[in-house]
Amino acid sequence: MLDAMEAQQTSGGGSAPPPGWYPDPSQPGAQRWWDGTQWTQQAQAPQAAGPPAVAGDASARQWAMFAHLSALLAAFLGGLTFLGPLIIYLVKRDEHPFIADQAREALNFNLSVLIYSIALGIVSFILTLILIGLLLFLLFIPLAIAWVVLTIMAGVKANNGEAYRYPLTIRMVS
């Protein structure tokens, strides 16, 4: 890949690839930064598979944190909690893979909680008609507490540059 890009650039064989991280053939699994015209000395060591961690990019960490915490803001404003993560995902997903990953995770979690809440509400309503379902409405309390705690935990982890995975999440957006 390195040689092909350099040959393409020097021979005038079309436009060079855009700046970005590309596989480094001299070090399998590692990546090297292409600035659009030449290779730089910046390299990344091979990383374990999984979501990207971002230790040094403060802006990416903050946007990832906002993706999680925007759901809390929407809840306090009486709106749909998935709208904040959805907006951040649509606007910022191309800026950094960490932002896209965490916004997608927050969006999936909030959509999952919405689905679980609707299902619990329907079951509770039906069972209330036969007088058993009144107690099921009490399940909304621990569901709401778990949602708040997990959302705050995810926001803190994202701000620290660590990818967070919510439990019991249906991964609809990938």
N, C-alpha and C positions, 0 to 999 in steps of 0.2 A: 504494500500500500504506500509506504514512504517513497519508494523508487518510482512508482507509477505517478504519484502526485508531482514529484520533482520533475519527472520527464515531461509530464503534461504541461507544467509551468514553463520549463525551459524551451520546449519544442514548439510552443504556441499551439498545441493541440486542443484548443477550446478553452473555455473558462475554467479557472482553478476552483476547487471546492471551497465553500464558504469557511470562515474561521471556525474552529471547534476542536474537540477532542476526537482523535482517531486512533485505531489500533496501532500499536508500535510493533512492527514485525521483528525488530531486534530483541524484544523482550515480550514473549508471549503473555497475554493477559493484561499487559500494561497499556497505557495510552499516552500519546504525545500530542501537544498543542500545535495546530496548524494555524498561523495567523492570517491566512489568505494568500500569502505570497511565499512563505518559507516556513520550515520547521523551527520551533524554538527549543530552548533547553528545558522547558517545563514538561515534566512527565509525572504520571500518576502510577503508583505501584498497583499491581493486581489487587482487586478488592473481592471480598466474599460476595456471593450473589445475594440479592435482596435490595431493599430500597436504599437510595443514595443518602449518605450522611453528609452534612454540611457544617463543618466546624468553623470555617473562616468567613463565610459569606453572610454578613449580618442582615443584609436586605432580604435575602432568600429565607433566612430563619424567621424574620419578622413577618413576612407575607404568609409563610406556612403557619405561624402562630395565629395570624389574623383569620386564616381560613377556618381554623378550629373554633376560635372564640367568637367569630361572627355569628355562629349559631346561637350562642348565649344572648348576644345583642338582639337578634331577631326574636328570640323567645320572650325577652323582657318588653319588646315593643309590640308583642302580640302577633307576630308574623309567622310565616312558615320558616322553620329553622334551617332548611336545606338551601334557602335562597342565597345566603351569604357565601357559603362554600361554593355554590354553583357559579356565582358571579366571579369570585376570585379564580376559580378553575378556568372559566372561559376567557378571562382577561389576561391572566398571568401564566398560564400553563406552558407557553412557549419561551418564557424568560429563563426558567431554571427547572431542571428535572425534580428538585426537591419540593419546590412550590407545587408543581403539578401532582406529584405523588401524595403530598399531604392534603391538598385541596380535594383530590379525588377520594382519599380515605375519609375525610370529614363529610363529604357529600354522600358517600355510600352509607356511612354510619347514620347520618340524620335521615336519609331516606328509609333505612332499615327501621329506625325507631318509629318513624311515621307509620310504616306498615304494621309493626307490632302493636302500636297504640290503636290503630283502626281495628285490627283483628280483636284485640282485647275488649274494645268498646262494643263491638258487635256481639261477641260472645256474652259479655256481661249484660247487655240489654236483653238479649234473648232469654238468658237464664233468670233475669229479674222478673220476667213475666211469670215464671213459676216459683218466684220468691227465693231462689238459691243464689242468684247472681249479684245480690247486693254486696256480698263480701268480696266478690271479684273486683268491684270498683276500687277497693282498697289497694289492689296491686298497682294502681297508677302511682301511688306514693313512692314505693321503692324504685319503680321504673324511672320516675322523674329524678330522684336522688342519684341513681346510678348514671343517668344521662349527664347531669351537671358535673359529677365527680370525674367521669371519664373524659368529658370535653375539656375540663380544666387541666387534667393530667396530660392530655394530648397537646394542648397549647404550651404547657411548660416544656414538655419533651421537644416539641418543634422549635421552640425558642433556644433550646440548648443544642440544636443541630442534630437531634436524634429522630429518626423516623418512628412513628407510633402506629401500631395496629390495634384497632378497636376489637374487642371480643364480640362474637355473635353478630358479625356484620355480613350482610348480603352484598357481595361485590358486583354491583350492577354496572357501574362505570369503570371501565378498565383502560 
